[in-house]
């Protein structure tokens, strides 16, 4: 079922203008320093500068907190007295994937977007527990540090698995659960990734050569935001460099601690959104979540892939905001 979106509004012009200014300003800064850095370094520098400036202009700032001996990085924004929304990224990603979605909500909500353990600026520790329940416990620890009792929590892919695990383990801390193309249950139909892994034994996230990145990137989104080629080259090299870490993290959560038999234990009102062209977690999984959760709302997006919050941030954020408004 695809829900209509009568409440969606366009991003205010000042926000779009800030993004243009951030991109142009960072491009000029990179051009001025390009002589002094290597080609891959230019791509990584461009990405970090652009994201850093844009997130600041959109009301998000980077913070760090120690949780069980691990220094977790996170974005924070919005009025601290407002209801909190925690946003959780997927496997191999980081907090940046939620930034544009969050920018639509920071006027009305206190937003916290952590880098989960082993991702982004939160360190990878060899031999640590990367299961969804363990990551959920770290999120709970972060909320303890921030003195946040109850929260809305929304996660994409592995982050959805972590969010649902949090909702099961900490029901009294939940205001609502959001699931975007979430892992954590067995989809009735195999995804393109499932078929690839079953047929070839190949995990598309684990790259041995940067030339493999384009095929992987095409699986992650049906409508990706534009990224300059030299920035994609830097992203590709980053995946190659992180391959051993990503392999260990994958083994820690994939097809472990699944929630199919426990969905009725998750009592928080749930919002499920899914891209109909998802190649990583088949859209048939959405029905498993909706049929199993006691109180669930489903929104699907034609022509969108695994990451609606990044492919259509304004529309998906408006739909999510409408769900939150209905709760109140």
ChimeraX attribute file (.defattr): number of C-alpha atoms within 10 A of each C-alpha:
attribute: neighborCount
match mode: 1-to-1
recipient: residues
	/A:1	9
	/A:2	12
	/A:3	12
	/A:4	11
	/A:5	14
	/A:6	9
	/A:7	10
	/A:8	16
	/A:9	13
	/A:10	10
	/A:11	14
	/A:12	9
	/A:13	9
	/A:14	10
	/A:15	15
	/A:16	14
	/A:17	11
	/A:18	17
	/A:19	20
	/A:20	14
	/A:21	16
	/A:22	20
	/A:23	19
	/A:24	13
	/A:25	15
	/A:26	22
	/A:27	16
	/A:28	12
	/A:29	15
	/A:30	20
	/A:31	12
	/A:32	10
	/A:33	11
	/A:34	16
	/A:35	10
	/A:36	10
	/A:37	12
	/A:38	9
	/A:39	14
	/A:40	17
	/A:41	16
	/A:42	21
	/A:43	21
	/A:44	18
	/A:45	20
	/A:46	23
	/A:47	22
	/A:48	15
	/A:49	17
	/A:50	21
	/A:51	19
	/A:52	17
	/A:53	19
	/A:54	24
	/A:55	22
	/A:56	17
	/A:57	16
	/A:58	22
	/A:59	19
	/A:60	23
	/A:61	16
	/A:62	15
	/A:63	13
	/A:64	17
	/A:65	18
	/A:66	12
	/A:67	17
	/A:68	11
	/A:69	7
	/A:70	15
	/A:71	16
	/A:72	24
	/A:73	24
	/A:74	25
	/A:75	24
	/A:76	22
	/A:77	23
	/A:78	23
	/A:79	14
	/A:80	13
	/A:81	9
	/A:82	13
	/A:83	16
	/A:84	23
	/A:85	25
	/A:86	22
	/A:87	27
	/A:88	32
	/A:89	28
	/A:90	24
	/A:91	20
	/A:92	20
	/A:93	18
	/A:94	22
	/A:95	21
	/A:96	21
	/A:97	20
	/A:98	21
	/A:99	23
	/A:100	21
	/A:101	23
	/A:102	31
	/A:103	24
	/A:104	24
	/A:105	20
	/A:106	21
	/A:107	15
	/A:108	15
	/A:109	20
	/A:110	20
	/A:111	30
	/A:112	27
	/A:113	28
	/A:114	28
	/A:115	25
	/A:116	29
	/A:117	24
	/A:118	23
	/A:119	23
	/A:120	19
	/A:121	17
	/A:122	19
	/A:123	15
	/A:124	19
	/A:125	13
	/A:126	12
	/A:127	9
	/A:128	13
	/A:129	15
	/A:130	22
	/A:131	22
	/A:132	26
	/A:133	21
	/A:134	18
	/A:135	21
	/A:136	25
	/A:137	19
	/A:138	19
	/A:139	23
	/A:140	19
	/A:141	17
	/A:142	23
	/A:143	19
	/A:144	12
	/A:145	12
	/A:146	11
	/A:147	9
	/A:148	15
	/A:149	12
	/A:150	17
	/A:151	20
	/A:152	23
	/A:153	28
	/A:154	27
	/A:155	26
	/A:156	29
	/A:157	23
	/A:158	27
	/A:159	28
	/A:160	27
	/A:161	32
	/A:162	32
	/A:163	31
	/A:164	29
	/A:165	26
	/A:166	25
	/A:167	25
	/A:168	21
	/A:169	16
	/A:170	15
	/A:171	16
	/A:172	13
	/A:173	18
	/A:174	19
	/A:175	19
	/A:176	21
	/A:177	25
	/A:178	29
	/A:179	28
	/A:180	29
	/A:181	31
	/A:182	30
	/A:183	30
	/A:184	27
	/A:185	21
	/A:186	17
	/A:187	19
	/A:188	13
	/A:189	13
	/A:190	18
	/A:191	19
	/A:192	15
	/A:193	21
	/A:194	20
	/A:195	15
	/A:196	14
	/A:197	13
	/A:198	12
	/A:199	9
	/A:200	9
	/A:201	10
	/A:202	14
	/A:203	15
	/A:204	18
	/A:205	21
	/A:206	21
	/A:207	23
	/A:208	16
	/A:209	12
	/A:210	17
	/A:211	13
	/A:212	16
	/A:213	22
	/A:214	12
	/A:215	10
	/A:216	17
	/A:217	16
	/A:218	13
	/A:219	19
	/A:220	20
	/A:221	22
	/A:222	21
	/A:223	17
	/A:224	16
	/A:225	10
	/A:226	7
	/A:227	9
	/A:228	11
	/A:229	10
	/A:230	17
	/A:231	19
	/A:232	20
	/A:233	20
	/A:234	21
	/A:235	19
	/A:236	22
	/A:237	19
	/A:238	15
	/A:239	21
	/A:240	20
	/A:241	16
	/A:242	17
	/A:243	17
	/A:244	14
	/A:245	17
	/A:246	21
	/A:247	15
	/A:248	17
	/A:249	24
	/A:250	18
	/A:251	12
	/A:252	18
	/A:253	23
	/A:254	17
	/A:255	14
	/A:256	13
	/A:257	16
	/A:258	17
	/A:259	21
	/A:260	15
	/A:261	9
	/A:262	14
	/A:263	21
	/A:264	15
	/A:265	15
	/A:266	23
	/A:267	18
	/A:268	22
	/A:269	19
	/A:270	26
	/A:271	22
	/A:272	23
	/A:273	27
	/A:274	30
	/A:275	26
	/A:276	21
	/A:277	23
	/A:278	26
	/A:279	21
	/A:280	23
	/A:281	29
	/A:282	26
	/A:283	25
	/A:284	17
	/A:285	22
	/A:286	27
	/A:287	15
	/A:288	16
	/A:289	26
	/A:290	17
	/A:291	13
	/A:292	18
	/A:293	20
	/A:294	15
	/A:295	14
	/A:296	18
	/A:297	16
	/A:298	17
	/A:299	19
	/A:300	22
	/A:301	20
	/A:302	12
	/A:303	14
	/A:304	20
	/A:305	27
	/A:306	27
	/A:307	29
	/A:308	30
	/A:309	22
	/A:310	22
	/A:311	22
	/A:312	17
	/A:313	21
	/A:314	22
	/A:315	21
	/A:316	25
	/A:317	22
	/A:318	21
	/A:319	22
	/A:320	22
	/A:321	18
	/A:322	15
	/A:323	17
	/A:324	16
	/A:325	9
	/A:326	8
	/A:327	10
	/A:328	5
